[in-house]
Amino acid sequence: MQWPHYGHLILPSVKVTQRTKAQMLGHNHHINVEPYEGGGAKLDIGAMDWHSLPSFDAWVIKLEYLQTEHRNPLKELIKQGVLDENGRPVALNDDINDNNDDSEEVAGFRKDRYDII
């Protein structure tokens, strides 16, 4: 990742509120955050001098007071038929103990152990 040339960092999956705050960890400068017209958040990092950053290898931006999203991934997997109503993996076929290849992968699960892979 490179430092944005135009001084704006766009985070398309972040939902901001009027109270949203951003700050780069290790740096005392607060970052202006506003909604991005295409959805997401636009962080104005143009005022920060990249030479004053604590590291040139990695940057961590702390975001506070983001909009919450009410999503239940288990319900989505149940709806897709990957899990049963109790949240357990659905049997991959009628006879799970047949003599087929025990390491068969179906829908992201290994038939022999039902591990998510």
Phi and psi restraints in degrees (range 20) as a CNS / XPLOR table:
assign (resid 1 and name C) (resid 2 and name N)
       (resid 2 and name CA) (resid 2 and name C) 1.0 -114.4 20.0 2
assign (resid 2 and name N) (resid 2 and name CA)
       (resid 2 and name C) (resid 3 and name N) 1.0 158.0 20.0 2
assign (resid 2 and name C) (resid 3 and name N)
       (resid 3 and name CA) (resid 3 and name C) 1.0 -64.2 20.0 2
assign (resid 3 and name N) (resid 3 and name CA)
       (resid 3 and name C) (resid 4 and name N) 1.0 128.5 20.0 2
assign (resid 3 and name C) (resid 4 and name N)
       (resid 4 and name CA) (resid 4 and name C) 1.0 -58.7 20.0 2
assign (resid 4 and name N) (resid 4 and name CA)
       (resid 4 and name C) (resid 5 and name N) 1.0 130.9 20.0 2
assign (resid 4 and name C) (resid 5 and name N)
       (resid 5 and name CA) (resid 5 and name C) 1.0 -67.9 20.0 2
assign (resid 5 and name N) (resid 5 and name CA)
       (resid 5 and name C) (resid 6 and name N) 1.0 -31.9 20.0 2
assign (resid 5 and name C) (resid 6 and name N)
       (resid 6 and name CA) (resid 6 and name C) 1.0 -96.6 20.0 2
assign (resid 6 and name N) (resid 6 and name CA)
       (resid 6 and name C) (resid 7 and name N) 1.0 5.9 20.0 2
assign (resid 6 and name C) (resid 7 and name N)
       (resid 7 and name CA) (resid 7 and name C) 1.0 80.5 20.0 2
assign (resid 7 and name N) (resid 7 and name CA)
       (resid 7 and name C) (resid 8 and name N) 1.0 8.8 20.0 2
assign (resid 7 and name C) (resid 8 and name N)
       (resid 8 and name CA) (resid 8 and name C) 1.0 -124.6 20.0 2
assign (resid 8 and name N) (resid 8 and name CA)
       (resid 8 and name C) (resid 9 and name N) 1.0 134.3 20.0 2
assign (resid 8 and name C) (resid 9 and name N)
       (resid 9 and name CA) (resid 9 and name C) 1.0 -109.2 20.0 2
assign (resid 9 and name N) (resid 9 and name CA)
       (resid 9 and name C) (resid 10 and name N) 1.0 122.0 20.0 2
assign (resid 9 and name C) (resid 10 and name N)
       (resid 10 and name CA) (resid 10 and name C) 1.0 -101.1 20.0 2
assign (resid 10 and name N) (resid 10 and name CA)
       (resid 10 and name C) (resid 11 and name N) 1.0 125.4 20.0 2
assign (resid 10 and name C) (resid 11 and name N)
       (resid 11 and name CA) (resid 11 and name C) 1.0 -115.4 20.0 2
assign (resid 11 and name N) (resid 11 and name CA)
       (resid 11 and name C) (resid 12 and name N) 1.0 96.1 20.0 2
assign (resid 11 and name C) (resid 12 and name N)
       (resid 12 and name CA) (resid 12 and name C) 1.0 -67.8 20.0 2
assign (resid 12 and name N) (resid 12 and name CA)
       (resid 12 and name C) (resid 13 and name N) 1.0 -23.5 20.0 2
assign (resid 12 and name C) (resid 13 and name N)
       (resid 13 and name CA) (resid 13 and name C) 1.0 -97.7 20.0 2
assign (resid 13 and name N) (resid 13 and name CA)
       (resid 13 and name C) (resid 14 and name N) 1.0 0.9 20.0 2
assign (resid 13 and name C) (resid 14 and name N)
       (resid 14 and name CA) (resid 14 and name C) 1.0 -92.5 20.0 2
assign (resid 14 and name N) (resid 14 and name CA)
       (resid 14 and name C) (resid 15 and name N) 1.0 132.2 20.0 2
assign (resid 14 and name C) (resid 15 and name N)
       (resid 15 and name CA) (resid 15 and name C) 1.0 -108.8 20.0 2
assign (resid 15 and name N) (resid 15 and name CA)
       (resid 15 and name C) (resid 16 and name N) 1.0 120.2 20.0 2
assign (resid 15 and name C) (resid 16 and name N)
       (resid 16 and name CA) (resid 16 and name C) 1.0 -97.8 20.0 2
assign (resid 16 and name N) (resid 16 and name CA)
       (resid 16 and name C) (resid 17 and name N) 1.0 162.0 20.0 2
assign (resid 16 and name C) (resid 17 and name N)
       (resid 17 and name CA) (resid 17 and name C) 1.0 -123.0 20.0 2
assign (resid 17 and name N) (resid 17 and name CA)
       (resid 17 and name C) (resid 18 and name N) 1.0 -179.6 20.0 2
assign (resid 17 and name C) (resid 18 and name N)
       (resid 18 and name CA) (resid 18 and name C) 1.0 -68.5 20.0 2
assign (resid 18 and name N) (resid 18 and name CA)
       (resid 18 and name C) (resid 19 and name N) 1.0 -21.2 20.0 2
assign (resid 18 and name C) (resid 19 and name N)
       (resid 19 and name CA) (resid 19 and name C) 1.0 -94.3 20.0 2
assign (resid 19 and name N) (resid 19 and name CA)
       (resid 19 and name C) (resid 20 and name N) 1.0 -3.1 20.0 2
assign (resid 19 and name C) (resid 20 and name N)
       (resid 20 and name CA) (resid 20 and name C) 1.0 -58.3 20.0 2
assign (resid 20 and name N) (resid 20 and name CA)
       (resid 20 and name C) (resid 21 and name N) 1.0 133.8 20.0 2
assign (resid 20 and name C) (resid 21 and name N)
       (resid 21 and name CA) (resid 21 and name C) 1.0 -125.3 20.0 2
assign (resid 21 and name N) (resid 21 and name CA)
       (resid 21 and name C) (resid 22 and name N) 1.0 149.8 20.0 2
assign (resid 21 and name C) (resid 22 and name N)
       (resid 22 and name CA) (resid 22 and name C) 1.0 -138.3 20.0 2
assign (resid 22 and name N) (resid 22 and name CA)
       (resid 22 and name C) (resid 23 and name N) 1.0 141.8 20.0 2
assign (resid 22 and name C) (resid 23 and name N)
       (resid 23 and name CA) (resid 23 and name C) 1.0 -151.1 20.0 2
assign (resid 23 and name N) (resid 23 and name CA)
       (resid 23 and name C) (resid 24 and name N) 1.0 136.9 20.0 2
assign (resid 23 and name C) (resid 24 and name N)
       (resid 24 and name CA) (resid 24 and name C) 1.0 -79.7 20.0 2
assign (resid 24 and name N) (resid 24 and name CA)
       (resid 24 and name C) (resid 25 and name N) 1.0 127.1 20.0 2
assign (resid 24 and name C) (resid 25 and name N)
       (resid 25 and name CA) (resid 25 and name C) 1.0 -66.2 20.0 2
assign (resid 25 and name N) (resid 25 and name CA)
       (resid 25 and name C) (resid 26 and name N) 1.0 138.7 20.0 2
assign (resid 25 and name C) (resid 26 and name N)
       (resid 26 and name CA) (resid 26 and name C) 1.0 85.2 20.0 2
assign (resid 26 and name N) (resid 26 and name CA)
       (resid 26 and name C) (resid 27 and name N) 1.0 3.1 20.0 2
assign (resid 26 and name C) (resid 27 and name N)
       (resid 27 and name CA) (resid 27 and name C) 1.0 -136.8 20.0 2
assign (resid 27 and name N) (resid 27 and name CA)
       (resid 27 and name C) (resid 28 and name N) 1.0 136.0 20.0 2
assign (resid 27 and name C) (resid 28 and name N)
       (resid 28 and name CA) (resid 28 and name C) 1.0 -87.1 20.0 2
assign (resid 28 and name N) (resid 28 and name CA)
       (resid 28 and name C) (resid 29 and name N) 1.0 5.2 20.0 2
assign (resid 28 and name C) (resid 29 and name N)
       (resid 29 and name CA) (resid 29 and name C) 1.0 -86.7 20.0 2
assign (resid 29 and name N) (resid 29 and name CA)
       (resid 29 and name C) (resid 30 and name N) 1.0 125.9 20.0 2
assign (resid 29 and name C) (resid 30 and name N)
       (resid 30 and name CA) (resid 30 and name C) 1.0 -80.9 20.0 2
assign (resid 30 and name N) (resid 30 and name CA)
       (resid 30 and name C) (resid 31 and name N) 1.0 145.5 20.0 2
assign (resid 30 and name C) (resid 31 and name N)
       (resid 31 and name CA) (resid 31 and name C) 1.0 -105.6 20.0 2
assign (resid 31 and name N) (resid 31 and name CA)
       (resid 31 and name C) (resid 32 and name N) 1.0 131.1 20.0 2
assign (resid 31 and name C) (resid 32 and name N)
       (resid 32 and name CA) (resid 32 and name C) 1.0 -70.7 20.0 2
assign (resid 32 and name N) (resid 32 and name CA)
       (resid 32 and name C) (resid 33 and name N) 1.0 131.1 20.0 2
assign (resid 32 and name C) (resid 33 and name N)
       (resid 33 and name CA) (resid 33 and name C) 1.0 -122.8 20.0 2
assign (resid 33 and name N) (resid 33 and name CA)
       (resid 33 and name C) (resid 34 and name N) 1.0 135.8 20.0 2
assign (resid 33 and name C) (resid 34 and name N)
       (resid 34 and name CA) (resid 34 and name C) 1.0 -145.8 20.0 2
assign (resid 34 and name N) (resid 34 and name CA)
       (resid 34 and name C) (resid 35 and name N) 1.0 158.4 20.0 2
assign (resid 34 and name C) (resid 35 and name N)
       (resid 35 and name CA) (resid 35 and name C) 1.0 -63.2 20.0 2
assign (resid 35 and name N) (resid 35 and name CA)
       (resid 35 and name C) (resid 36 and name N) 1.0 144.0 20.0 2
assign (resid 35 and name C) (resid 36 and name N)
       (resid 36 and name CA) (resid 36 and name C) 1.0 -94.5 20.0 2
assign (resid 36 and name N) (resid 36 and name CA)
       (resid 36 and name C) (resid 37 and name N) 1.0 138.6 20.0 2
assign (resid 36 and name C) (resid 37 and name N)
       (resid 37 and name CA) (resid 37 and name C) 1.0 -60.5 20.0 2
assign (resid 37 and name N) (resid 37 and name CA)
       (resid 37 and name C) (resid 38 and name N) 1.0 -26.5 20.0 2
assign (resid 37 and name C) (resid 38 and name N)
       (resid 38 and name CA) (resid 38 and name C) 1.0 -90.6 20.0 2
assign (resid 38 and name N) (resid 38 and name CA)
       (resid 38 and name C) (resid 39 and name N) 1.0 6.6 20.0 2
assign (resid 38 and name C) (resid 39 and name N)
       (resid 39 and name CA) (resid 39 and name C) 1.0 101.6 20.0 2
assign (resid 39 and name N) (resid 39 and name CA)
       (resid 39 and name C) (resid 40 and name N) 1.0 145.3 20.0 2
assign (resid 39 and name C) (resid 40 and name N)
       (resid 40 and name CA) (resid 40 and name C) 1.0 98.9 20.0 2
assign (resid 40 and name N) (resid 40 and name CA)
       (resid 40 and name C) (resid 41 and name N) 1.0 -155.2 20.0 2
assign (resid 40 and name C) (resid 41 and name N)
       (resid 41 and name CA) (resid 41 and name C) 1.0 -127.0 20.0 2
assign (resid 41 and name N) (resid 41 and name CA)
       (resid 41 and name C) (resid 42 and name N) 1.0 147.5 20.0 2
assign (resid 41 and name C) (resid 42 and name N)
       (resid 42 and name CA) (resid 42 and name C) 1.0 -118.8 20.0 2
assign (resid 42 and name N) (resid 42 and name CA)
       (resid 42 and name C) (resid 43 and name N) 1.0 116.9 20.0 2
assign (resid 42 and name C) (resid 43 and name N)
       (resid 43 and name CA) (resid 43 and name C) 1.0 -102.9 20.0 2
assign (resid 43 and name N) (resid 43 and name CA)
       (resid 43 and name C) (resid 44 and name N) 1.0 127.1 20.0 2
assign (resid 43 and name C) (resid 44 and name N)
       (resid 44 and name CA) (resid 44 and name C) 1.0 -91.4 20.0 2
assign (resid 44 and name N) (resid 44 and name CA)
       (resid 44 and name C) (resid 45 and name N) 1.0 98.0 20.0 2
assign (resid 44 and name C) (resid 45 and name N)
       (resid 45 and name CA) (resid 45 and name C) 1.0 -106.9 20.0 2
assign (resid 45 and name N) (resid 45 and name CA)
       (resid 45 and name C) (resid 46 and name N) 1.0 12.0 20.0 2
assign (resid 45 and name C) (resid 46 and name N)
       (resid 46 and name CA) (resid 46 and name C) 1.0 -66.3 20.0 2
assign (resid 46 and name N) (resid 46 and name CA)
       (resid 46 and name C) (resid 47 and name N) 1.0 -27.4 20.0 2
assign (resid 46 and name C) (resid 47 and name N)
       (resid 47 and name CA) (resid 47 and name C) 1.0 -77.8 20.0 2
assign (resid 47 and name N) (resid 47 and name CA)
       (resid 47 and name C) (resid 48 and name N) 1.0 -12.7 20.0 2
assign (resid 47 and name C) (resid 48 and name N)
       (resid 48 and name CA) (resid 48 and name C) 1.0 -85.6 20.0 2
assign (resid 48 and name N) (resid 48 and name CA)
       (resid 48 and name C) (resid 49 and name N) 1.0 131.9 20.0 2
assign (resid 48 and name C) (resid 49 and name N)
       (resid 49 and name CA) (resid 49 and name C) 1.0 -83.3 20.0 2
assign (resid 49 and name N) (resid 49 and name CA)
       (resid 49 and name C) (resid 50 and name N) 1.0 114.8 20.0 2
assign (resid 49 and name C) (resid 50 and name N)
       (resid 50 and name CA) (resid 50 and name C) 1.0 -64.3 20.0 2
assign (resid 50 and name N) (resid 50 and name CA)
       (resid 50 and name C) (resid 51 and name N) 1.0 -18.6 20.0 2
assign (resid 50 and name C) (resid 51 and name N)
       (resid 51 and name CA) (resid 51 and name C) 1.0 -70.3 20.0 2
assign (resid 51 and name N) (resid 51 and name CA)
       (resid 51 and name C) (resid 52 and name N) 1.0 -21.3 20.0 2
assign (resid 51 and name C) (resid 52 and name N)
       (resid 52 and name CA) (resid 52 and name C) 1.0 -92.9 20.0 2
assign (resid 52 and name N) (resid 52 and name CA)
       (resid 52 and name C) (resid 53 and name N) 1.0 3.2 20.0 2
assign (resid 52 and name C) (resid 53 and name N)
       (resid 53 and name CA) (resid 53 and name C) 1.0 -69.8 20.0 2
assign (resid 53 and name N) (resid 53 and name CA)
       (resid 53 and name C) (resid 54 and name N) 1.0 147.7 20.0 2
assign (resid 53 and name C) (resid 54 and name N)
       (resid 54 and name CA) (resid 54 and name C) 1.0 -67.7 20.0 2
assign (resid 54 and name N) (resid 54 and name CA)
       (resid 54 and name C) (resid 55 and name N) 1.0 -20.4 20.0 2
assign (resid 54 and name C) (resid 55 and name N)
       (resid 55 and name CA) (resid 55 and name C) 1.0 -147.9 20.0 2
assign (resid 55 and name N) (resid 55 and name CA)
       (resid 55 and name C) (resid 56 and name N) 1.0 145.2 20.0 2
assign (resid 55 and name C) (resid 56 and name N)
       (resid 56 and name CA) (resid 56 and name C) 1.0 -97.7 20.0 2
assign (resid 56 and name N) (resid 56 and name CA)
       (resid 56 and name C) (resid 57 and name N) 1.0 -7.9 20.0 2
assign (resid 56 and name C) (resid 57 and name N)
       (resid 57 and name CA) (resid 57 and name C) 1.0 -92.9 20.0 2
assign (resid 57 and name N) (resid 57 and name CA)
       (resid 57 and name C) (resid 58 and name N) 1.0 -33.9 20.0 2
assign (resid 57 and name C) (resid 58 and name N)
       (resid 58 and name CA) (resid 58 and name C) 1.0 -147.6 20.0 2
assign (resid 58 and name N) (resid 58 and name CA)
       (resid 58 and name C) (resid 59 and name N) 1.0 145.7 20.0 2
assign (resid 58 and name C) (resid 59 and name N)
       (resid 59 and name CA) (resid 59 and name C) 1.0 -129.6 20.0 2
assign (resid 59 and name N) (resid 59 and name CA)
       (resid 59 and name C) (resid 60 and name N) 1.0 139.0 20.0 2
assign (resid 59 and name C) (resid 60 and name N)
       (resid 60 and name CA) (resid 60 and name C) 1.0 -124.2 20.0 2
assign (resid 60 and name N) (resid 60 and name CA)
       (resid 60 and name C) (resid 61 and name N) 1.0 123.9 20.0 2
assign (resid 60 and name C) (resid 61 and name N)
       (resid 61 and name CA) (resid 61 and name C) 1.0 -110.4 20.0 2
assign (resid 61 and name N) (resid 61 and name CA)
       (resid 61 and name C) (resid 62 and name N) 1.0 121.9 20.0 2
assign (resid 61 and name C) (resid 62 and name N)
       (resid 62 and name CA) (resid 62 and name C) 1.0 -86.0 20.0 2
assign (resid 62 and name N) (resid 62 and name CA)
       (resid 62 and name C) (resid 63 and name N) 1.0 124.2 20.0 2
assign (resid 62 and name C) (resid 63 and name N)
       (resid 63 and name CA) (resid 63 and name C) 1.0 -113.3 20.0 2
assign (resid 63 and name N) (resid 63 and name CA)
       (resid 63 and name C) (resid 64 and name N) 1.0 129.1 20.0 2
assign (resid 63 and name C) (resid 64 and name N)
       (resid 64 and name CA) (resid 64 and name C) 1.0 -121.9 20.0 2
assign (resid 64 and name N) (resid 64 and name CA)
       (resid 64 and name C) (resid 65 and name N) 1.0 153.8 20.0 2
assign (resid 64 and name C) (resid 65 and name N)
       (resid 65 and name CA) (resid 65 and name C) 1.0 60.4 20.0 2
assign (resid 65 and name N) (resid 65 and name CA)
       (resid 65 and name C) (resid 66 and name N) 1.0 48.0 20.0 2
assign (resid 65 and name C) (resid 66 and name N)
       (resid 66 and name CA) (resid 66 and name C) 1.0 -82.4 20.0 2
assign (resid 66 and name N) (resid 66 and name CA)
       (resid 66 and name C) (resid 67 and name N) 1.0 161.3 20.0 2
assign (resid 66 and name C) (resid 67 and name N)
       (resid 67 and name CA) (resid 67 and name C) 1.0 -72.5 20.0 2
assign (resid 67 and name N) (resid 67 and name CA)
       (resid 67 and name C) (resid 68 and name N) 1.0 135.5 20.0 2
assign (resid 67 and name C) (resid 68 and name N)
       (resid 68 and name CA) (resid 68 and name C) 1.0 -83.3 20.0 2
assign (resid 68 and name N) (resid 68 and name CA)
       (resid 68 and name C) (resid 69 and name N) 1.0 154.2 20.0 2
assign (resid 68 and name C) (resid 69 and name N)
       (resid 69 and name CA) (resid 69 and name C) 1.0 -125.0 20.0 2
assign (resid 69 and name N) (resid 69 and name CA)
       (resid 69 and name C) (resid 70 and name N) 1.0 124.5 20.0 2
assign (resid 69 and name C) (resid 70 and name N)
       (resid 70 and name CA) (resid 70 and name C) 1.0 -92.6 20.0 2
assign (resid 70 and name N) (resid 70 and name CA)
       (resid 70 and name C) (resid 71 and name N) 1.0 100.3 20.0 2
assign (resid 70 and name C) (resid 71 and name N)
       (resid 71 and name CA) (resid 71 and name C) 1.0 -139.2 20.0 2
assign (resid 71 and name N) (resid 71 and name CA)
       (resid 71 and name C) (resid 72 and name N) 1.0 135.3 20.0 2
assign (resid 71 and name C) (resid 72 and name N)
       (resid 72 and name CA) (resid 72 and name C) 1.0 -118.3 20.0 2
assign (resid 72 and name N) (resid 72 and name CA)
       (resid 72 and name C) (resid 73 and name N) 1.0 101.7 20.0 2
assign (resid 72 and name C) (resid 73 and name N)
       (resid 73 and name CA) (resid 73 and name C) 1.0 -63.5 20.0 2
assign (resid 73 and name N) (resid 73 and name CA)
       (resid 73 and name C) (resid 74 and name N) 1.0 -29.2 20.0 2
assign (resid 73 and name C) (resid 74 and name N)
       (resid 74 and name CA) (resid 74 and name C) 1.0 -65.1 20.0 2
assign (resid 74 and name N) (resid 74 and name CA)
       (resid 74 and name C) (resid 75 and name N) 1.0 -42.4 20.0 2
assign (resid 74 and name C) (resid 75 and name N)
       (resid 75 and name CA) (resid 75 and name C) 1.0 -61.6 20.0 2
assign (resid 75 and name N) (resid 75 and name CA)
       (resid 75 and name C) (resid 76 and name N) 1.0 -36.3 20.0 2
assign (resid 75 and name C) (resid 76 and name N)
       (resid 76 and name CA) (resid 76 and name C) 1.0 -66.0 20.0 2
assign (resid 76 and name N) (resid 76 and name CA)
       (resid 76 and name C) (resid 77 and name N) 1.0 -40.4 20.0 2
assign (resid 76 and name C) (resid 77 and name N)
       (resid 77 and name CA) (resid 77 and name C) 1.0 -69.0 20.0 2
assign (resid 77 and name N) (resid 77 and name CA)
       (resid 77 and name C) (resid 78 and name N) 1.0 -34.4 20.0 2
assign (resid 77 and name C) (resid 78 and name N)
       (resid 78 and name CA) (resid 78 and name C) 1.0 -65.3 20.0 2
assign (resid 78 and name N) (resid 78 and name CA)
       (resid 78 and name C) (resid 79 and name N) 1.0 -44.1 20.0 2
assign (resid 78 and name C) (resid 79 and name N)
       (resid 79 and name CA) (resid 79 and name C) 1.0 -62.7 20.0 2
assign (resid 79 and name N) (resid 79 and name CA)
       (resid 79 and name C) (resid 80 and name N) 1.0 -34.8 20.0 2
assign (resid 79 and name C) (resid 80 and name N)
       (resid 80 and name CA) (resid 80 and name C) 1.0 -77.3 20.0 2
assign (resid 80 and name N) (resid 80 and name CA)
       (resid 80 and name C) (resid 81 and name N) 1.0 -11.0 20.0 2
assign (resid 80 and name C) (resid 81 and name N)
       (resid 81 and name CA) (resid 81 and name C) 1.0 87.0 20.0 2
assign (resid 81 and name N) (resid 81 and name CA)
       (resid 81 and name C) (resid 82 and name N) 1.0 8.0 20.0 2
assign (resid 81 and name C) (resid 82 and name N)
       (resid 82 and name CA) (resid 82 and name C) 1.0 -77.6 20.0 2
assign (resid 82 and name N) (resid 82 and name CA)
       (resid 82 and name C) (resid 83 and name N) 1.0 -36.5 20.0 2
assign (resid 82 and name C) (resid 83 and name N)
       (resid 83 and name CA) (resid 83 and name C) 1.0 -116.8 20.0 2
assign (resid 83 and name N) (resid 83 and name CA)
       (resid 83 and name C) (resid 84 and name N) 1.0 153.4 20.0 2
assign (resid 83 and name C) (resid 84 and name N)
       (resid 84 and name CA) (resid 84 and name C) 1.0 -85.1 20.0 2
assign (resid 84 and name N) (resid 84 and name CA)
       (resid 84 and name C) (resid 85 and name N) 1.0 -175.8 20.0 2
assign (resid 84 and name C) (resid 85 and name N)
       (resid 85 and name CA) (resid 85 and name C) 1.0 -61.8 20.0 2
assign (resid 85 and name N) (resid 85 and name CA)
       (resid 85 and name C) (resid 86 and name N) 1.0 -22.3 20.0 2
assign (resid 85 and name C) (resid 86 and name N)
       (resid 86 and name CA) (resid 86 and name C) 1.0 -91.9 20.0 2
assign (resid 86 and name N) (resid 86 and name CA)
       (resid 86 and name C) (resid 87 and name N) 1.0 2.5 20.0 2
assign (resid 86 and name C) (resid 87 and name N)
       (resid 87 and name CA) (resid 87 and name C) 1.0 85.1 20.0 2
assign (resid 87 and name N) (resid 87 and name CA)
       (resid 87 and name C) (resid 88 and name N) 1.0 12.7 20.0 2
assign (resid 87 and name C) (resid 88 and name N)
       (resid 88 and name CA) (resid 88 and name C) 1.0 -97.0 20.0 2
assign (resid 88 and name N) (resid 88 and name CA)
       (resid 88 and name C) (resid 89 and name N) 1.0 150.9 20.0 2
assign (resid 88 and name C) (resid 89 and name N)
       (resid 89 and name CA) (resid 89 and name C) 1.0 -59.8 20.0 2
assign (resid 89 and name N) (resid 89 and name CA)
       (resid 89 and name C) (resid 90 and name N) 1.0 138.5 20.0 2
assign (resid 89 and name C) (resid 90 and name N)
       (resid 90 and name CA) (resid 90 and name C) 1.0 -74.5 20.0 2
assign (resid 90 and name N) (resid 90 and name CA)
       (resid 90 and name C) (resid 91 and name N) 1.0 142.7 20.0 2
assign (resid 90 and name C) (resid 91 and name N)
       (resid 91 and name CA) (resid 91 and name C) 1.0 -56.1 20.0 2
assign (resid 91 and name N) (resid 91 and name CA)
       (resid 91 and name C) (resid 92 and name N) 1.0 136.5 20.0 2
assign (resid 91 and name C) (resid 92 and name N)
       (resid 92 and name CA) (resid 92 and name C) 1.0 -77.7 20.0 2
assign (resid 92 and name N) (resid 92 and name CA)
       (resid 92 and name C) (resid 93 and name N) 1.0 -23.4 20.0 2
assign (resid 92 and name C) (resid 93 and name N)
       (resid 93 and name CA) (resid 93 and name C) 1.0 -156.1 20.0 2
assign (resid 93 and name N) (resid 93 and name CA)
       (resid 93 and name C) (resid 94 and name N) 1.0 178.0 20.0 2
assign (resid 93 and name C) (resid 94 and name N)
       (resid 94 and name CA) (resid 94 and name C) 1.0 -65.2 20.0 2
assign (resid 94 and name N) (resid 94 and name CA)
       (resid 94 and name C) (resid 95 and name N) 1.0 -38.2 20.0 2
assign (resid 94 and name C) (resid 95 and name N)
       (resid 95 and name CA) (resid 95 and name C) 1.0 -116.5 20.0 2
assign (resid 95 and name N) (resid 95 and name CA)
       (resid 95 and name C) (resid 96 and name N) 1.0 90.2 20.0 2
assign (resid 95 and name C) (resid 96 and name N)
       (resid 96 and name CA) (resid 96 and name C) 1.0 -68.5 20.0 2
assign (resid 96 and name N) (resid 96 and name CA)
       (resid 96 and name C) (resid 97 and name N) 1.0 -21.5 20.0 2
assign (resid 96 and name C) (resid 97 and name N)
       (resid 97 and name CA) (resid 97 and name C) 1.0 -100.2 20.0 2
assign (resid 97 and name N) (resid 97 and name CA)
       (resid 97 and name C) (resid 98 and name N) 1.0 23.3 20.0 2
assign (resid 97 and name C) (resid 98 and name N)
       (resid 98 and name CA) (resid 98 and name C) 1.0 -69.8 20.0 2
assign (resid 98 and name N) (resid 98 and name CA)
       (resid 98 and name C) (resid 99 and name N) 1.0 179.4 20.0 2
assign (resid 98 and name C) (resid 99 and name N)
       (resid 99 and name CA) (resid 99 and name C) 1.0 -91.5 20.0 2
assign (resid 99 and name N) (resid 99 and name CA)
       (resid 99 and name C) (resid 100 and name N) 1.0 18.3 20.0 2
assign (resid 99 and name C) (resid 100 and name N)
       (resid 100 and name CA) (resid 100 and name C) 1.0 -71.7 20.0 2
assign (resid 100 and name N) (resid 100 and name CA)
       (resid 100 and name C) (resid 101 and name N) 1.0 175.7 20.0 2
assign (resid 100 and name C) (resid 101 and name N)
       (resid 101 and name CA) (resid 101 and name C) 1.0 -56.5 20.0 2
assign (resid 101 and name N) (resid 101 and name CA)
       (resid 101 and name C) (resid 102 and name N) 1.0 119.3 20.0 2
assign (resid 101 and name C) (resid 102 and name N)
       (resid 102 and name CA) (resid 102 and name C) 1.0 -71.1 20.0 2
assign (resid 102 and name N) (resid 102 and name CA)
       (resid 102 and name C) (resid 103 and name N) 1.0 -13.4 20.0 2
assign (resid 102 and name C) (resid 103 and name N)
       (resid 103 and name CA) (resid 103 and name C) 1.0 -102.1 20.0 2
assign (resid 103 and name N) (resid 103 and name CA)
       (resid 103 and name C) (resid 104 and name N) 1.0 16.5 20.0 2
assign (resid 103 and name C) (resid 104 and name N)
       (resid 104 and name CA) (resid 104 and name C) 1.0 -59.9 20.0 2
assign (resid 104 and name N) (resid 104 and name CA)
       (resid 104 and name C) (resid 105 and name N) 1.0 138.1 20.0 2
assign (resid 104 and name C) (resid 105 and name N)
       (resid 105 and name CA) (resid 105 and name C) 1.0 -109.2 20.0 2
assign (resid 105 and name N) (resid 105 and name CA)
       (resid 105 and name C) (resid 106 and name N) 1.0 126.1 20.0 2
assign (resid 105 and name C) (resid 106 and name N)
       (resid 106 and name CA) (resid 106 and name C) 1.0 -135.8 20.0 2
assign (resid 106 and name N) (resid 106 and name CA)
       (resid 106 and name C) (resid 107 and name N) 1.0 129.6 20.0 2
assign (resid 106 and name C) (resid 107 and name N)
       (resid 107 and name CA) (resid 107 and name C) 1.0 52.5 20.0 2
assign (resid 107 and name N) (resid 107 and name CA)
       (resid 107 and name C) (resid 108 and name N) 1.0 35.1 20.0 2
assign (resid 107 and name C) (resid 108 and name N)
       (resid 108 and name CA) (resid 108 and name C) 1.0 84.3 20.0 2
assign (resid 108 and name N) (resid 108 and name CA)
       (resid 108 and name C) (resid 109 and name N) 1.0 5.3 20.0 2
assign (resid 108 and name C) (resid 109 and name N)
       (resid 109 and name CA) (resid 109 and name C) 1.0 -118.5 20.0 2
assign (resid 109 and name N) (resid 109 and name CA)
       (resid 109 and name C) (resid 110 and name N) 1.0 143.5 20.0 2
assign (resid 109 and name C) (resid 110 and name N)
       (resid 110 and name CA) (resid 110 and name C) 1.0 -87.8 20.0 2
assign (resid 110 and name N) (resid 110 and name CA)
       (resid 110 and name C) (resid 111 and name N) 1.0 130.1 20.0 2
assign (resid 110 and name C) (resid 111 and name N)
       (resid 111 and name CA) (resid 111 and name C) 1.0 -61.8 20.0 2
assign (resid 111 and name N) (resid 111 and name CA)
       (resid 111 and name C) (resid 112 and name N) 1.0 -33.9 20.0 2
assign (resid 111 and name C) (resid 112 and name N)
       (resid 112 and name CA) (resid 112 and name C) 1.0 -76.2 20.0 2
assign (resid 112 and name N) (resid 112 and name CA)
       (resid 112 and name C) (resid 113 and name N) 1.0 -28.8 20.0 2
assign (resid 112 and name C) (resid 113 and name N)
       (resid 113 and name CA) (resid 113 and name C) 1.0 -129.7 20.0 2
assign (resid 113 and name N) (resid 113 and name CA)
       (resid 113 and name C) (resid 114 and name N) 1.0 -10.1 20.0 2
assign (resid 113 and name C) (resid 114 and name N)
       (resid 114 and name CA) (resid 114 and name C) 1.0 60.9 20.0 2
assign (resid 114 and name N) (resid 114 and name CA)
       (resid 114 and name C) (resid 115 and name N) 1.0 31.5 20.0 2
assign (resid 114 and name C) (resid 115 and name N)
       (resid 115 and name CA) (resid 115 and name C) 1.0 -80.3 20.0 2
assign (resid 115 and name N) (resid 115 and name CA)
       (resid 115 and name C) (resid 116 and name N) 1.0 141.5 20.0 2
assign (resid 115 and name C) (resid 116 and name N)
       (resid 116 and name CA) (resid 116 and name C) 1.0 -75.5 20.0 2
assign (resid 116 and name N) (resid 116 and name CA)
       (resid 116 and name C) (resid 117 and name N) 1.0 128.1 20.0 2
